[in-house]
Amino acid sequence: MLLSDGMVAYAEPLAVMHAACFERSWSVSDFQSLLGLPTTIGWITDTSFLVCSHVLDEMEILTIGVLPFARHRGIASSLLSQLFIYAAARNVHRIFLEVAVNNTPALSLYQKAGFRQTGCRRGYYQMSGKTVDALCLTKDIPSDP
Ligand SMILES: CC(C)(COP(=O)(O)OP(=O)(O)OC[C@H]1O[C@@H](n2cnc3c(N)ncnc32)[C@H](O)[C@@H]1OP(=O)(O)O)[C@@H](O)C(=O)NCCC(=O)NCCS
């Protein structure tokens, strides 16, 4: 389901799912603030979520997650496909994101979806008391004919 008007109502289920997916989770109020911005766009299902920022011809993936029991069934790939359709229809030319260098499932997901590495931020994440580098990934989106 595409989150558009009234998105703030989804802050709570998003925070619950986010906590199940990430070591450093975002609170309900984090999501309320994010969803209140006119630049935020997102998708949510019973088992997954994708939240992005959309400014002019660029989008950034802010967070994506699939509940552990539902993983490896193509759900995240399907969310990304919906994002690419949305982006192409709105003249978005580039989608970018940051991902921890040790997040093998996510790196594989993004590689399969056509993202390429465009940079690296040293020590970007704090995970279990250690700093972890982030890879910057980008995908160019061809415009709809
Ligand atoms: C990363 C994540 C969103 C993938 O969701 P998913 O629904 O399981 O992904 P899909 O089933 O669509 O898998 C697509 C591809 O991703 C890769 N992938 C998914 N899970 C993987 C795993 N456990 N190990 C290695 N590769 C994996 C595979 O290349 C897979 O393609 P394949 O099925 O042909 O092998 C999910 O593991 C997750 O929520 N992780 C925790 C949150 C997170 O790290 N988000 C990304 C932050 S940048």
The ligand as a MOL file (V3000), in Angstrom:
LIG
                    3D

  0  0  0     0  0            999 V3000
M  V30 BEGIN CTAB
M  V30 COUNTS 48 50 0 0 0
M  V30 BEGIN ATOM
M  V30 1 C 17.4860 -6.7880 3.2750 0
M  V30 2 C 16.0270 -7.2440 3.3330 0
M  V30 3 C 15.1180 -6.0120 3.2200 0
M  V30 4 C 15.7610 -8.2030 2.1640 0
M  V30 5 O 14.3710 -8.5200 2.1570 0
M  V30 6 P 13.8080 -9.8610 1.4470 0
M  V30 7 O 12.3420 -9.6910 1.2540 0
M  V30 8 O 14.2590 -11.0330 2.2210 0
M  V30 9 O 14.5690 -9.8050 0.0540 0
M  V30 10 P 14.1350 -10.6200 -1.2790 0
M  V30 11 O 13.4500 -11.8890 -0.8670 0
M  V30 12 O 13.3990 -9.6960 -2.1730 0
M  V30 13 O 15.5580 -11.0120 -1.8550 0
M  V30 14 C 16.1000 -10.3760 -2.9880 0
M  V30 15 C 17.5620 -10.6990 -3.0490 0
M  V30 16 O 18.2230 -10.1820 -1.9050 0
M  V30 17 C 19.2720 -11.0770 -1.5260 0
M  V30 18 N 19.0290 -11.6560 -0.2030 0
M  V30 19 C 17.8980 -11.6120 0.5450 0
M  V30 20 N 18.1100 -12.2330 1.7160 0
M  V30 21 C 19.3870 -12.6630 1.7140 0
M  V30 22 C 20.2000 -13.3460 2.6470 0
M  V30 23 N 19.7240 -13.7290 3.8490 0
M  V30 24 N 21.4930 -13.5970 2.3280 0
M  V30 25 C 21.9880 -13.2180 1.1330 0
M  V30 26 N 21.2620 -12.5560 0.1860 0
M  V30 27 C 19.9850 -12.2950 0.4900 0
M  V30 28 C 19.2940 -12.1680 -2.5640 0
M  V30 29 O 20.1460 -11.7420 -3.5980 0
M  V30 30 C 17.8700 -12.1650 -3.0310 0
M  V30 31 O 17.7250 -12.7040 -4.3110 0
M  V30 32 P 17.3920 -14.2700 -4.4910 0
M  V30 33 O 16.1080 -14.5220 -3.7510 0
M  V30 34 O 17.2660 -14.4390 -5.9570 0
M  V30 35 O 18.5240 -15.0180 -3.8640 0
M  V30 36 C 15.7360 -8.0150 4.6620 0
M  V30 37 O 16.7390 -9.0010 4.8350 0
M  V30 38 C 15.6900 -7.1260 5.8900 0
M  V30 39 O 14.6350 -6.5990 6.2480 0
M  V30 40 N 16.8390 -6.9660 6.5630 0
M  V30 41 C 16.9040 -6.1360 7.7840 0
M  V30 42 C 16.7340 -4.6660 7.4740 0
M  V30 43 C 17.8130 -4.1740 6.5070 0
M  V30 44 O 18.9750 -4.5330 6.6160 0
M  V30 45 N 17.3920 -3.2940 5.5650 0
M  V30 46 C 18.3030 -2.7140 4.5890 0
M  V30 47 C 18.9950 -1.5410 5.1390 0
M  V30 48 S 19.9660 -0.6980 3.9180 0
M  V30 END ATOM
M  V30 BEGIN BOND
M  V30 1 1 1 2
M  V30 2 1 2 3
M  V30 3 1 2 4
M  V30 4 1 2 36
M  V30 5 1 4 5
M  V30 6 1 5 6
M  V30 7 2 6 7
M  V30 8 1 6 8
M  V30 9 1 6 9
M  V30 10 1 9 10
M  V30 11 2 10 11
M  V30 12 1 10 12
M  V30 13 1 10 13
M  V30 14 1 13 14
M  V30 15 1 14 15
M  V30 16 1 15 16
M  V30 17 1 15 30
M  V30 18 1 16 17
M  V30 19 1 17 18
M  V30 20 1 17 28
M  V30 21 1 18 19
M  V30 22 1 18 27
M  V30 23 2 19 20
M  V30 24 1 20 21
M  V30 25 1 21 22
M  V30 26 2 21 27
M  V30 27 1 22 23
M  V30 28 2 22 24
M  V30 29 1 24 25
M  V30 30 2 25 26
M  V30 31 1 26 27
M  V30 32 1 28 29
M  V30 33 1 28 30
M  V30 34 1 30 31
M  V30 35 1 31 32
M  V30 36 2 32 33
M  V30 37 1 32 34
M  V30 38 1 32 35
M  V30 39 1 36 37
M  V30 40 1 36 38
M  V30 41 2 38 39
M  V30 42 1 38 40
M  V30 43 1 40 41
M  V30 44 1 41 42
M  V30 45 1 42 43
M  V30 46 2 43 44
M  V30 47 1 43 45
M  V30 48 1 45 46
M  V30 49 1 46 47
M  V30 50 1 47 48
M  V30 END BOND
M  V30 END CTAB
M  END
